[in-house]
Amino acid sequence: MRTGIIIYVNVGANPMVRSADLESLETQADYPGADETVLACSPAEVSWGWWRMVARGLRRVECVVARYDTHRRAIVTRGEPVRLYG
């Protein structure tokens, strides 16, 4: 079963405006065990990422909360991913 992960950056990034740093990180985004990874900065982007993955045939989609560390220019995940259903 193919797995997708949505990394929801809700701290350290303006929720509605994506910075250039986040755009460059999106191309490098990777999560262990995931076949596809999407960065989201708002609840609407989480929904869009979930829909996109389901439309591509991924049957297991999870979401993990993260923060953007401006000093290291890195995304740091917090906690365990939760599976999205709908």
PDB file of N, CA, C and O in Angstrom:
ATOM      1  N   MET A   1       0.841  -1.171   0.000  1.00  0.00           N
ATOM      2  CA  MET A   1       0.000   0.000   0.000  1.00  0.00           C
ATOM      3  C   MET A   1       0.890   1.240   0.000  1.00  0.00           C
ATOM      4  O   MET A   1       1.785   1.379   0.834  1.00  0.00           O
ATOM      5  N   ARG A   2       0.632   2.128  -0.942  1.00  0.00           N
ATOM      6  CA  ARG A   2       1.413   3.358  -1.022  1.00  0.00           C
ATOM      7  C   ARG A   2       0.949   4.339   0.042  1.00  0.00           C
ATOM      8  O   ARG A   2      -0.245   4.470   0.312  1.00  0.00           O
ATOM      9  N   THR A   3       1.920   5.028   0.642  1.00  0.00           N
ATOM     10  CA  THR A   3       1.653   5.942   1.744  1.00  0.00           C
ATOM     11  C   THR A   3       2.102   7.353   1.385  1.00  0.00           C
ATOM     12  O   THR A   3       3.160   7.553   0.789  1.00  0.00           O
ATOM     13  N   GLY A   4       1.278   8.321   1.757  1.00  0.00           N
ATOM     14  CA  GLY A   4       1.626   9.722   1.584  1.00  0.00           C
ATOM     15  C   GLY A   4       1.605  10.421   2.928  1.00  0.00           C
ATOM     16  O   GLY A   4       0.875  10.021   3.835  1.00  0.00           O
ATOM     17  N   ILE A   5       2.403  11.462   3.054  1.00  0.00           N
ATOM     18  CA  ILE A   5       2.447  12.230   4.298  1.00  0.00           C
ATOM     19  C   ILE A   5       2.316  13.715   3.976  1.00  0.00           C
ATOM     20  O   ILE A   5       2.941  14.221   3.044  1.00  0.00           O
ATOM     21  N   ILE A   6       1.501  14.395   4.757  1.00  0.00           N
ATOM     22  CA  ILE A   6       1.361  15.838   4.648  1.00  0.00           C
ATOM     23  C   ILE A   6       2.052  16.434   5.868  1.00  0.00           C
ATOM     24  O   ILE A   6       1.699  16.124   7.006  1.00  0.00           O
ATOM     25  N   ILE A   7       3.024  17.277   5.626  1.00  0.00           N
ATOM     26  CA  ILE A   7       3.727  17.951   6.716  1.00  0.00           C
ATOM     27  C   ILE A   7       3.097  19.329   6.857  1.00  0.00           C
ATOM     28  O   ILE A   7       3.292  20.200   6.009  1.00  0.00           O
ATOM     29  N   TYR A   8       2.340  19.520   7.933  1.00  0.00           N
ATOM     30  CA  TYR A   8       1.604  20.759   8.165  1.00  0.00           C
ATOM     31  C   TYR A   8       2.449  21.696   9.018  1.00  0.00           C
ATOM     32  O   TYR A   8       2.583  21.497  10.226  1.00  0.00           O
ATOM     33  N   VAL A   9       3.012  22.710   8.390  1.00  0.00           N
ATOM     34  CA  VAL A   9       3.857  23.696   9.068  1.00  0.00           C
ATOM     35  C   VAL A   9       2.937  24.775   9.633  1.00  0.00           C
ATOM     36  O   VAL A   9       2.456  25.638   8.898  1.00  0.00           O
ATOM     37  N   ASN A  10       2.693  24.719  10.955  1.00  0.00           N
ATOM     38  CA  ASN A  10       1.772  25.688  11.547  1.00  0.00           C
ATOM     39  C   ASN A  10       2.450  26.662  12.501  1.00  0.00           C
ATOM     40  O   ASN A  10       1.773  27.516  13.072  1.00  0.00           O
ATOM     41  N   VAL A  11       3.756  26.565  12.692  1.00  0.00           N
ATOM     42  CA  VAL A  11       4.496  27.488  13.547  1.00  0.00           C
ATOM     43  C   VAL A  11       5.739  27.932  12.781  1.00  0.00           C
ATOM     44  O   VAL A  11       6.453  27.113  12.203  1.00  0.00           O
ATOM     45  N   GLY A  12       5.983  29.226  12.786  1.00  0.00           N
ATOM     46  CA  GLY A  12       7.184  29.740  12.148  1.00  0.00           C
ATOM     47  C   GLY A  12       6.979  30.142  10.698  1.00  0.00           C
ATOM     48  O   GLY A  12       7.901  30.656  10.065  1.00  0.00           O
ATOM     49  N   ALA A  13       5.787  29.917  10.163  1.00  0.00           N
ATOM     50  CA  ALA A  13       5.481  30.325   8.793  1.00  0.00           C
ATOM     51  C   ALA A  13       4.134  31.026   8.802  1.00  0.00           C
ATOM     52  O   ALA A  13       3.206  30.607   9.495  1.00  0.00           O
ATOM     53  N   ASN A  14       4.038  32.079   8.039  1.00  0.00           N
ATOM     54  CA  ASN A  14       2.757  32.760   7.916  1.00  0.00           C
ATOM     55  C   ASN A  14       1.779  31.792   7.262  1.00  0.00           C
ATOM     56  O   ASN A  14       2.056  31.304   6.167  1.00  0.00           O
ATOM     57  N   PRO A  15       0.645  31.497   7.894  1.00  0.00           N
ATOM     58  CA  PRO A  15      -0.251  30.462   7.384  1.00  0.00           C
ATOM     59  C   PRO A  15      -0.742  30.667   5.959  1.00  0.00           C
ATOM     60  O   PRO A  15      -0.976  29.682   5.259  1.00  0.00           O
ATOM     61  N   MET A  16      -0.904  31.881   5.508  1.00  0.00           N
ATOM     62  CA  MET A  16      -1.461  32.088   4.175  1.00  0.00           C
ATOM     63  C   MET A  16      -0.427  32.498   3.132  1.00  0.00           C
ATOM     64  O   MET A  16      -0.735  32.510   1.941  1.00  0.00           O
ATOM     65  N   VAL A  17       0.771  32.827   3.545  1.00  0.00           N
ATOM     66  CA  VAL A  17       1.800  33.249   2.602  1.00  0.00           C
ATOM     67  C   VAL A  17       2.977  32.297   2.686  1.00  0.00           C
ATOM     68  O   VAL A  17       3.558  32.106   3.754  1.00  0.00           O
ATOM     69  N   ARG A  18       3.324  31.703   1.558  1.00  0.00           N
ATOM     70  CA  ARG A  18       4.450  30.774   1.523  1.00  0.00           C
ATOM     71  C   ARG A  18       5.716  31.550   1.183  1.00  0.00           C
ATOM     72  O   ARG A  18       5.754  32.298   0.206  1.00  0.00           O
ATOM     73  N   SER A  19       6.747  31.364   1.997  1.00  0.00           N
ATOM     74  CA  SER A  19       7.998  32.072   1.763  1.00  0.00           C
ATOM     75  C   SER A  19       8.844  31.318   0.747  1.00  0.00           C
ATOM     76  O   SER A  19       8.571  30.158   0.437  1.00  0.00           O
ATOM     77  N   ALA A  20       9.866  31.980   0.236  1.00  0.00           N
ATOM     78  CA  ALA A  20      10.766  31.355  -0.731  1.00  0.00           C
ATOM     79  C   ALA A  20      11.508  30.180  -0.094  1.00  0.00           C
ATOM     80  O   ALA A  20      11.782  29.181  -0.759  1.00  0.00           O
ATOM     81  N   ASP A  21      11.834  30.300   1.201  1.00  0.00           N
ATOM     82  CA  ASP A  21      12.515  29.201   1.886  1.00  0.00           C
ATOM     83  C   ASP A  21      11.643  27.952   1.910  1.00  0.00           C
ATOM     84  O   ASP A  21      12.136  26.847   1.683  1.00  0.00           O
ATOM     85  N   LEU A  22      10.347  28.120   2.186  1.00  0.00           N
ATOM     86  CA  LEU A  22       9.453  26.971   2.215  1.00  0.00           C
ATOM     87  C   LEU A  22       9.267  26.374   0.824  1.00  0.00           C
ATOM     88  O   LEU A  22       9.155  25.156   0.683  1.00  0.00           O
ATOM     89  N   GLU A  23       9.234  27.215  -0.194  1.00  0.00           N
ATOM     90  CA  GLU A  23       9.103  26.706  -1.559  1.00  0.00           C
ATOM     91  C   GLU A  23      10.304  25.838  -1.923  1.00  0.00           C
ATOM     92  O   GLU A  23      10.141  24.797  -2.559  1.00  0.00           O
ATOM     93  N   SER A  24      11.506  26.252  -1.529  1.00  0.00           N
ATOM     94  CA  SER A  24      12.685  25.448  -1.844  1.00  0.00           C
ATOM     95  C   SER A  24      12.717  24.171  -1.011  1.00  0.00           C
ATOM     96  O   SER A  24      13.187  23.133  -1.478  1.00  0.00           O
ATOM     97  N   LEU A  25      12.216  24.246   0.227  1.00  0.00           N
ATOM     98  CA  LEU A  25      12.173  23.049   1.071  1.00  0.00           C
ATOM     99  C   LEU A  25      11.158  22.030   0.567  1.00  0.00           C
ATOM    100  O   LEU A  25      11.324  20.828   0.777  1.00  0.00           O
ATOM    101  N   GLU A  26      10.115  22.506  -0.093  1.00  0.00           N
ATOM    102  CA  GLU A  26       9.087  21.584  -0.580  1.00  0.00           C
ATOM    103  C   GLU A  26       9.660  20.608  -1.599  1.00  0.00           C
ATOM    104  O   GLU A  26       9.253  19.447  -1.642  1.00  0.00           O
ATOM    105  N   THR A  27      10.594  21.066  -2.415  1.00  0.00           N
ATOM    106  CA  THR A  27      11.192  20.171  -3.403  1.00  0.00           C
ATOM    107  C   THR A  27      12.098  19.133  -2.740  1.00  0.00           C
ATOM    108  O   THR A  27      12.353  18.077  -3.317  1.00  0.00           O
ATOM    109  N   GLN A  28      12.584  19.425  -1.535  1.00  0.00           N
ATOM    110  CA  GLN A  28      13.467  18.514  -0.814  1.00  0.00           C
ATOM    111  C   GLN A  28      12.742  17.724   0.268  1.00  0.00           C
ATOM    112  O   GLN A  28      13.349  16.895   0.946  1.00  0.00           O
ATOM    113  N   ALA A  29      11.447  17.977   0.433  1.00  0.00           N
ATOM    114  CA  ALA A  29      10.693  17.351   1.522  1.00  0.00           C
ATOM    115  C   ALA A  29      10.690  15.832   1.367  1.00  0.00           C
ATOM    116  O   ALA A  29      10.416  15.294   0.294  1.00  0.00           O
ATOM    117  N   ASP A  30      10.997  15.175   2.453  1.00  0.00           N
ATOM    118  CA  ASP A  30      11.007  13.721   2.474  1.00  0.00           C
ATOM    119  C   ASP A  30      10.699  13.287   3.899  1.00  0.00           C
ATOM    120  O   ASP A  30      11.134  13.919   4.862  1.00  0.00           O
ATOM    121  N   TYR A  31       9.951  12.213   4.020  1.00  0.00           N
ATOM    122  CA  TYR A  31       9.602  11.688   5.335  1.00  0.00           C
ATOM    123  C   TYR A  31       9.837  10.194   5.294  1.00  0.00           C
ATOM    124  O   TYR A  31       9.429   9.547   4.330  1.00  0.00           O
ATOM    125  N   PRO A  32      10.477   9.618   6.297  1.00  0.00           N
ATOM    126  CA  PRO A  32      10.798   8.188   6.272  1.00  0.00           C
ATOM    127  C   PRO A  32       9.548   7.327   6.108  1.00  0.00           C
ATOM    128  O   PRO A  32       8.577   7.485   6.847  1.00  0.00           O
ATOM    129  N   GLY A  33       9.577   6.432   5.152  1.00  0.00           N
ATOM    130  CA  GLY A  33       8.480   5.504   4.932  1.00  0.00           C
ATOM    131  C   GLY A  33       7.372   6.019   4.043  1.00  0.00           C
ATOM    132  O   GLY A  33       6.423   5.287   3.764  1.00  0.00           O
ATOM    133  N   ALA A  34       7.463   7.262   3.589  1.00  0.00           N
ATOM    134  CA  ALA A  34       6.417   7.828   2.737  1.00  0.00           C
ATOM    135  C   ALA A  34       6.820   7.739   1.269  1.00  0.00           C
ATOM    136  O   ALA A  34       7.973   7.980   0.913  1.00  0.00           O
ATOM    137  N   ASP A  35       5.858   7.393   0.429  1.00  0.00           N
ATOM    138  CA  ASP A  35       6.093   7.366  -1.009  1.00  0.00           C
ATOM    139  C   ASP A  35       5.973   8.762  -1.625  1.00  0.00           C
ATOM    140  O   ASP A  35       6.592   9.052  -2.649  1.00  0.00           O
ATOM    141  N   GLU A  36       5.172   9.621  -0.991  1.00  0.00           N
ATOM    142  CA  GLU A  36       4.989  10.985  -1.474  1.00  0.00           C
ATOM    143  C   GLU A  36       4.828  11.912  -0.274  1.00  0.00           C
ATOM    144  O   GLU A  36       4.210  11.546   0.726  1.00  0.00           O
ATOM    145  N   THR A  37       5.390  13.116  -0.383  1.00  0.00           N
ATOM    146  CA  THR A  37       5.343  14.091   0.709  1.00  0.00           C
ATOM    147  C   THR A  37       4.867  15.430   0.172  1.00  0.00           C
ATOM    148  O   THR A  37       5.272  15.857  -0.909  1.00  0.00           O
ATOM    149  N   VAL A  38       3.992  16.098   0.945  1.00  0.00           N
ATOM    150  CA  VAL A  38       3.489  17.425   0.592  1.00  0.00           C
ATOM    151  C   VAL A  38       3.647  18.332   1.806  1.00  0.00           C
ATOM    152  O   VAL A  38       3.341  17.928   2.928  1.00  0.00           O
ATOM    153  N   LEU A  39       4.122  19.553   1.587  1.00  0.00           N
ATOM    154  CA  LEU A  39       4.174  20.562   2.649  1.00  0.00           C
ATOM    155  C   LEU A  39       2.902  21.397   2.590  1.00  0.00           C
ATOM    156  O   LEU A  39       2.458  21.775   1.506  1.00  0.00           O
ATOM    157  N   ALA A  40       2.317  21.687   3.741  1.00  0.00           N
ATOM    158  CA  ALA A  40       1.120  22.520   3.809  1.00  0.00           C
ATOM    159  C   ALA A  40       1.339  23.603   4.861  1.00  0.00           C
ATOM    160  O   ALA A  40       1.934  23.351   5.909  1.00  0.00           O
ATOM    161  N   CYS A  41       0.851  24.819   4.572  1.00  0.00           N
ATOM    162  CA  CYS A  41       0.993  25.937   5.503  1.00  0.00           C
ATOM    163  C   CYS A  41      -0.351  26.440   6.001  1.00  0.00           C
ATOM    164  O   CYS A  41      -0.401  27.414   6.753  1.00  0.00           O
ATOM    165  N   SER A  42      -1.442  25.799   5.600  1.00  0.00           N
ATOM    166  CA  SER A  42      -2.773  26.200   6.050  1.00  0.00           C
ATOM    167  C   SER A  42      -3.675  24.971   6.023  1.00  0.00           C
ATOM    168  O   SER A  42      -3.360  23.986   5.356  1.00  0.00           O
ATOM    169  N   PRO A  43      -4.793  25.022   6.742  1.00  0.00           N
ATOM    170  CA  PRO A  43      -5.732  23.890   6.693  1.00  0.00           C
ATOM    171  C   PRO A  43      -6.238  23.612   5.282  1.00  0.00           C
ATOM    172  O   PRO A  43      -6.488  22.457   4.935  1.00  0.00           O
ATOM    173  N   ALA A  44      -6.393  24.649   4.465  1.00  0.00           N
ATOM    174  CA  ALA A  44      -6.837  24.445   3.083  1.00  0.00           C
ATOM    175  C   ALA A  44      -5.797  23.658   2.286  1.00  0.00           C
ATOM    176  O   ALA A  44      -6.156  22.822   1.457  1.00  0.00           O
ATOM    177  N   GLU A  45      -4.524  23.916   2.530  1.00  0.00           N
ATOM    178  CA  GLU A  45      -3.475  23.175   1.830  1.00  0.00           C
ATOM    179  C   GLU A  45      -3.403  21.731   2.306  1.00  0.00           C
ATOM    180  O   GLU A  45      -3.041  20.845   1.532  1.00  0.00           O
ATOM    181  N   VAL A  46      -3.745  21.480   3.575  1.00  0.00           N
ATOM    182  CA  VAL A  46      -3.812  20.108   4.075  1.00  0.00           C
ATOM    183  C   VAL A  46      -4.906  19.356   3.314  1.00  0.00           C
ATOM    184  O   VAL A  46      -4.690  18.229   2.868  1.00  0.00           O
ATOM    185  N   SER A  47      -6.076  19.975   3.167  1.00  0.00           N
ATOM    186  CA  SER A  47      -7.173  19.359   2.430  1.00  0.00           C
ATOM    187  C   SER A  47      -6.799  19.113   0.971  1.00  0.00           C
ATOM    188  O   SER A  47      -7.086  18.051   0.418  1.00  0.00           O
ATOM    189  N   TRP A  48      -6.166  20.090   0.363  1.00  0.00           N
ATOM    190  CA  TRP A  48      -5.749  19.945  -1.024  1.00  0.00           C
ATOM    191  C   TRP A  48      -4.730  18.816  -1.174  1.00  0.00           C
ATOM    192  O   TRP A  48      -4.821  18.024  -2.112  1.00  0.00           O
ATOM    193  N   GLY A  49      -3.761  18.734  -0.259  1.00  0.00           N
ATOM    194  CA  GLY A  49      -2.759  17.670  -0.306  1.00  0.00           C
ATOM    195  C   GLY A  49      -3.377  16.298  -0.144  1.00  0.00           C
ATOM    196  O   GLY A  49      -2.987  15.353  -0.829  1.00  0.00           O
ATOM    197  N   TRP A  50      -4.341  16.182   0.761  1.00  0.00           N
ATOM    198  CA  TRP A  50      -5.033  14.906   0.961  1.00  0.00           C
ATOM    199  C   TRP A  50      -5.767  14.504  -0.315  1.00  0.00           C
ATOM    200  O   TRP A  50      -5.659  13.363  -0.763  1.00  0.00           O
ATOM    201  N   TRP A  51      -6.511  15.440  -0.900  1.00  0.00           N
ATOM    202  CA  TRP A  51      -7.247  15.150  -2.129  1.00  0.00           C
ATOM    203  C   TRP A  51      -6.293  14.744  -3.249  1.00  0.00           C
ATOM    204  O   TRP A  51      -6.559  13.786  -3.974  1.00  0.00           O
ATOM    205  N   ARG A  52      -5.188  15.465  -3.391  1.00  0.00           N
ATOM    206  CA  ARG A  52      -4.215  15.176  -4.444  1.00  0.00           C
ATOM    207  C   ARG A  52      -3.636  13.768  -4.303  1.00  0.00           C
ATOM    208  O   ARG A  52      -3.484  13.049  -5.290  1.00  0.00           O
ATOM    209  N   MET A  53      -3.318  13.386  -3.075  1.00  0.00           N
ATOM    210  CA  MET A  53      -2.751  12.055  -2.862  1.00  0.00           C
ATOM    211  C   MET A  53      -3.769  10.952  -3.119  1.00  0.00           C
ATOM    212  O   MET A  53      -3.438   9.930  -3.722  1.00  0.00           O
ATOM    213  N   VAL A  54      -4.996  11.148  -2.671  1.00  0.00           N
ATOM    214  CA  VAL A  54      -6.040  10.149  -2.916  1.00  0.00           C
ATOM    215  C   VAL A  54      -6.307  10.028  -4.417  1.00  0.00           C
ATOM    216  O   VAL A  54      -6.504   8.922  -4.921  1.00  0.00           O
ATOM    217  N   ALA A  55      -6.315  11.152  -5.133  1.00  0.00           N
ATOM    218  CA  ALA A  55      -6.536  11.136  -6.578  1.00  0.00           C
ATOM    219  C   ALA A  55      -5.402  10.429  -7.311  1.00  0.00           C
ATOM    220  O   ALA A  55      -5.621   9.873  -8.387  1.00  0.00           O
ATOM    221  N   ARG A  56      -4.211  10.438  -6.757  1.00  0.00           N
ATOM    222  CA  ARG A  56      -3.057   9.757  -7.360  1.00  0.00           C
ATOM    223  C   ARG A  56      -2.985   8.279  -6.981  1.00  0.00           C
ATOM    224  O   ARG A  56      -2.091   7.565  -7.436  1.00  0.00           O
ATOM    225  N   GLY A  57      -3.909   7.825  -6.161  1.00  0.00           N
ATOM    226  CA  GLY A  57      -3.955   6.404  -5.835  1.00  0.00           C
ATOM    227  C   GLY A  57      -3.306   6.007  -4.523  1.00  0.00           C
ATOM    228  O   GLY A  57      -3.187   4.815  -4.240  1.00  0.00           O
ATOM    229  N   LEU A  58      -2.885   6.960  -3.721  1.00  0.00           N
ATOM    230  CA  LEU A  58      -2.325   6.623  -2.414  1.00  0.00           C
ATOM    231  C   LEU A  58      -3.480   6.284  -1.477  1.00  0.00           C
ATOM    232  O   LEU A  58      -4.421   7.067  -1.343  1.00  0.00           O
ATOM    233  N   ARG A  59      -3.414   5.142  -0.840  1.00  0.00           N
ATOM    234  CA  ARG A  59      -4.520   4.679  -0.009  1.00  0.00           C
ATOM    235  C   ARG A  59      -4.340   5.018   1.461  1.00  0.00           C
ATOM    236  O   ARG A  59      -5.310   4.998   2.219  1.00  0.00           O
ATOM    237  N   ARG A  60      -3.136   5.324   1.875  1.00  0.00           N
ATOM    238  CA  ARG A  60      -2.883   5.701   3.262  1.00  0.00           C
ATOM    239  C   ARG A  60      -2.261   7.090   3.247  1.00  0.00           C
ATOM    240  O   ARG A  60      -1.159   7.280   2.733  1.00  0.00           O
ATOM    241  N   VAL A  61      -2.973   8.057   3.813  1.00  0.00           N
ATOM    242  CA  VAL A  61      -2.482   9.428   3.868  1.00  0.00           C
ATOM    243  C   VAL A  61      -2.434   9.839   5.338  1.00  0.00           C
ATOM    244  O   VAL A  61      -3.420   9.717   6.064  1.00  0.00           O
ATOM    245  N   GLU A  62      -1.272  10.326   5.759  1.00  0.00           N
ATOM    246  CA  GLU A  62      -1.079  10.751   7.138  1.00  0.00           C
ATOM    247  C   GLU A  62      -0.672  12.216   7.171  1.00  0.00           C
ATOM    248  O   GLU A  62      -0.203  12.767   6.175  1.00  0.00           O
ATOM    249  N   CYS A  63      -0.858  12.840   8.335  1.00  0.00           N
ATOM    250  CA  CYS A  63      -0.494  14.240   8.512  1.00  0.00           C
ATOM    251  C   CYS A  63       0.302  14.378   9.804  1.00  0.00           C
ATOM    252  O   CYS A  63      -0.053  13.795  10.828  1.00  0.00           O
ATOM    253  N   VAL A  64       1.366  15.145   9.748  1.00  0.00           N
ATOM    254  CA  VAL A  64       2.180  15.417  10.931  1.00  0.00           C
ATOM    255  C   VAL A  64       2.374  16.928  11.036  1.00  0.00           C
ATOM    256  O   VAL A  64       2.563  17.613  10.031  1.00  0.00           O
ATOM    257  N   VAL A  65       2.325  17.430  12.256  1.00  0.00           N
ATOM    258  CA  VAL A  65       2.501  18.861  12.516  1.00  0.00           C
ATOM    259  C   VAL A  65       3.998  19.153  12.598  1.00  0.00           C
ATOM    260  O   VAL A  65       4.781  18.340  13.088  1.00  0.00           O
ATOM    261  N   ALA A  66       4.373  20.328  12.110  1.00  0.00           N
ATOM    262  CA  ALA A  66       5.784  20.711  12.121  1.00  0.00           C
ATOM    263  C   ALA A  66       5.904  22.214  12.345  1.00  0.00           C
ATOM    264  O   ALA A  66       4.930  22.961  12.255  1.00  0.00           O
ATOM    265  N   ARG A  67       7.122  22.625  12.636  1.00  0.00           N
ATOM    266  CA  ARG A  67       7.416  24.056  12.739  1.00  0.00           C
ATOM    267  C   ARG A  67       8.587  24.359  11.823  1.00  0.00           C
ATOM    268  O   ARG A  67       9.404  23.485  11.533  1.00  0.00           O
ATOM    269  N   TYR A  68       8.662  25.588  11.375  1.00  0.00           N
ATOM    270  CA  TYR A  68       9.757  26.018  10.521  1.00  0.00           C
ATOM    271  C   TYR A  68      10.787  26.730  11.376  1.00  0.00           C
ATOM    272  O   TYR A  68      10.488  27.760  11.979  1.00  0.00           O
ATOM    273  N   ASP A  69      11.990  26.195  11.435  1.00  0.00           N
ATOM    274  CA  ASP A  69      13.086  26.782  12.191  1.00  0.00           C
ATOM    275  C   ASP A  69      13.822  27.757  11.272  1.00  0.00           C
ATOM    276  O   ASP A  69      14.539  27.342  10.362  1.00  0.00           O
ATOM    277  N   THR A  70      13.639  29.052  11.516  1.00  0.00           N
ATOM    278  CA  THR A  70      14.218  30.064  10.634  1.00  0.00           C
ATOM    279  C   THR A  70      15.740  30.131  10.726  1.00  0.00           C
ATOM    280  O   THR A  70      16.398  30.495   9.751  1.00  0.00           O
ATOM    281  N   HIS A  71      16.304  29.789  11.872  1.00  0.00           N
ATOM    282  CA  HIS A  71      17.764  29.850  12.021  1.00  0.00           C
ATOM    283  C   HIS A  71      18.440  28.752  11.208  1.00  0.00           C
ATOM    284  O   HIS A  71      19.438  29.006  10.534  1.00  0.00           O
ATOM    285  N   ARG A  72      17.917  27.563  11.266  1.00  0.00           N
ATOM    286  CA  ARG A  72      18.497  26.440  10.523  1.00  0.00           C
ATOM    287  C   ARG A  72      17.905  26.287   9.132  1.00  0.00           C
ATOM    288  O   ARG A  72      18.408  25.515   8.315  1.00  0.00           O
ATOM    289  N   ARG A  73      16.825  27.033   8.863  1.00  0.00           N
ATOM    290  CA  ARG A  73      16.096  26.921   7.605  1.00  0.00           C
ATOM    291  C   ARG A  73      15.709  25.467   7.346  1.00  0.00           C
ATOM    292  O   ARG A  73      15.974  24.897   6.288  1.00  0.00           O
ATOM    293  N   ALA A  74      15.074  24.904   8.358  1.00  0.00           N
ATOM    294  CA  ALA A  74      14.670  23.499   8.289  1.00  0.00           C
ATOM    295  C   ALA A  74      13.287  23.325   8.894  1.00  0.00           C
ATOM    296  O   ALA A  74      12.840  24.132   9.709  1.00  0.00           O
ATOM    297  N   ILE A  75      12.628  22.273   8.486  1.00  0.00           N
ATOM    298  CA  ILE A  75      11.325  21.929   9.035  1.00  0.00           C
ATOM    299  C   ILE A  75      11.526  20.844  10.075  1.00  0.00           C
ATOM    300  O   ILE A  75      12.152  19.818   9.807  1.00  0.00           O
ATOM    301  N   VAL A  76      10.990  21.080  11.270  1.00  0.00           N
ATOM    302  CA  VAL A  76      11.137  20.155  12.388  1.00  0.00           C
ATOM    303  C   VAL A  76       9.754  19.609  12.737  1.00  0.00           C
ATOM    304  O   VAL A  76       8.870  20.365  13.138  1.00  0.00           O
ATOM    305  N   THR A  77       9.566  18.301  12.584  1.00  0.00           N
ATOM    306  CA  THR A  77       8.265  17.709  12.888  1.00  0.00           C
ATOM    307  C   THR A  77       8.114  17.528  14.386  1.00  0.00           C
ATOM    308  O   THR A  77       9.092  17.382  15.119  1.00  0.00           O
ATOM    309  N   ARG A  78       6.836  17.541  14.829  1.00  0.00           N
ATOM    310  CA  ARG A  78       6.525  17.386  16.247  1.00  0.00           C
ATOM    311  C   ARG A  78       5.481  16.290  16.378  1.00  0.00           C
ATOM    312  O   ARG A  78       4.430  16.352  15.740  1.00  0.00           O
ATOM    313  N   GLY A  79       5.758  15.305  17.185  1.00  0.00           N
ATOM    314  CA  GLY A  79       4.791  14.242  17.440  1.00  0.00           C
ATOM    315  C   GLY A  79       4.741  13.206  16.343  1.00  0.00           C
ATOM    316  O   GLY A  79       5.576  13.187  15.439  1.00  0.00           O
ATOM    317  N   GLU A  80       3.754  12.353  16.439  1.00  0.00           N
ATOM    318  CA  GLU A  80       3.585  11.257  15.499  1.00  0.00           C
ATOM    319  C   GLU A  80       2.536  11.643  14.443  1.00  0.00           C
ATOM    320  O   GLU A  80       1.621  12.414  14.730  1.00  0.00           O
ATOM    321  N   PRO A  81       2.670  11.108  13.230  1.00  0.00           N
ATOM    322  CA  PRO A  81       1.651  11.393  12.213  1.00  0.00           C
ATOM    323  C   PRO A  81       0.326  10.698  12.551  1.00  0.00           C
ATOM    324  O   PRO A  81       0.296   9.637  13.175  1.00  0.00           O
ATOM    325  N   VAL A  82      -0.762  11.334  12.118  1.00  0.00           N
ATOM    326  CA  VAL A  82      -2.094  10.741  12.285  1.00  0.00           C
ATOM    327  C   VAL A  82      -2.654  10.449  10.896  1.00  0.00           C
ATOM    328  O   VAL A  82      -2.410  11.193   9.946  1.00  0.00           O
ATOM    329  N   ARG A  83      -3.394   9.373  10.794  1.00  0.00           N
ATOM    330  CA  ARG A  83      -3.972   8.987   9.519  1.00  0.00           C
ATOM    331  C   ARG A  83      -5.217   9.819   9.239  1.00  0.00           C
ATOM    332  O   ARG A  83      -6.040  10.038  10.128  1.00  0.00           O
ATOM    333  N   LEU A  84      -5.350  10.285   7.993  1.00  0.00           N
ATOM    334  CA  LEU A  84      -6.500  11.076   7.588  1.00  0.00           C
ATOM    335  C   LEU A  84      -7.521  10.167   6.918  1.00  0.00           C
ATOM    336  O   LEU A  84      -7.170   9.319   6.097  1.00  0.00           O
ATOM    337  N   TYR A  85      -8.762  10.348   7.269  1.00  0.00           N
ATOM    338  CA  TYR A  85      -9.875   9.602   6.676  1.00  0.00           C
ATOM    339  C   TYR A  85     -10.867  10.592   6.118  1.00  0.00           C
ATOM    340  O   TYR A  85     -10.925  11.743   6.551  1.00  0.00           O
ATOM    341  N   GLY A  86     -11.644  10.143   5.158  1.00  0.00           N
ATOM    342  CA  GLY A  86     -12.671  11.044   4.656  1.00  0.00           C
ATOM    343  C   GLY A  86     -13.459  10.457   3.530  1.00  0.00           C
ATOM    344  O   GLY A  86     -14.363  11.106   3.004  1.00  0.00           O
TER     345      GLY A  86
END
